Amino acid sequence: MKNPQRLAAAVNPWTKPAGWQAIIVLVLFISVSLLIPPSAAAATAPGSSMYLAKPGDVTVTAVSTSQINLAWKDVSGYETGYSIERRAEDELFTQIALMPANTQAYSDSGLAPGTFYTYRVKAIGNGSDIYDSAYSAEVSARTYYEVIVIPVVPGTPTGLTATAVSASQIGLSWTDQSNNETGYRIERKTVSTDFVPINATAPNTQT
């Protein structure tokens, strides 16, 4: 019968010559590392020092003469908020808003018409073991130009004549010098009174 102590030593790796234990520990560590991706390990270990992922797919859209809308993807896991920065042409970036965690949109209003604005966004950490992300890619948009409507003044009628046709009637005639009038207002005065409206006609009238 074989010696039991010698048989146990043959199957117990810790009884092998020096160095075997280190090799076995190294193999086990590599196996566990391959099974758990680094991102998953970070996600399951909050509180360990880490940098947040920067916001993804940032877009900006002008919606009026004074407003631009921003949107982005929340790809962080432990942010405490989002910092939104803006600059106009030839200016430096300044923070314009600090949004809560998990926010994915912001509306920037009160802007100047027809002005080009550039934005960037970053995730904010807790100030101790979770650090701010890098800035997102810079994105830009121009607010709508303000449309100024200049009214077109109708042309002044010309060639006005007044002809007495009876003891109680005077006939008027003139030349229509406009193509955008909505009608004509006729006013009359006497020697002792000021002009007052007495009638209104349809467009293109000339008598």
C-alpha positions, 0 to 999 in steps of 0.5 A: 500500500502506498504512503498516504502522505506521499499521495497527498503531496502528489496532488496538492500543488502547494507541496510542489517546489518553490515558484509553483504557488506564484504561477498558479496565482498569476494564472488565476488573476489573468483568468479573472481579468479576462472575464471582467472588462475594465469598464464593468469593473469600474461600474461595479466599483463606485468610489474608486478614483475614475474619470467620467466619460465625456458626453456623446453626440452633442448637437445644437439647433437654432429654433428662433432669432433668440434661442438655440437648443442643445442635446447630448447622450448621457454616457457617464455613470456617476456624474453629479451634473453637466456644465454647459459652456458657450462662446460667441464669435471672438470670445472665450468660453464661459459657463452658462448653465449647470444642469442636474445629473442625467440631463440630456438637453438644454435650451439657450434663450435670450440670444442675439439674432443672426449670431454664431454661437459655439458650445461644449459640455462636460460631465461633473464629478463629485470633487473627490474620487470621481473627476470631471470628464473631458469636454465634448466636441465643440458644436456651433449654430447661428440664430435666425436673422431678424426679418425687418418688414419695410412698408411700401408707401403708396404713390401719391395721386396726381392731376387732381382736378375739381369741377363744379357740375351744379349748384350743389355738386363738384366732381373730382378726378385724379390719376392713380399712381399706386399699385398697392393702395387699399383705397382712397380717402377724400377730404374737404375744407372750406375757407373757414374750416380744416380738412375733414374726411368726407368719403372713402373709395375702393382701390384703383378709383380715379373719380 
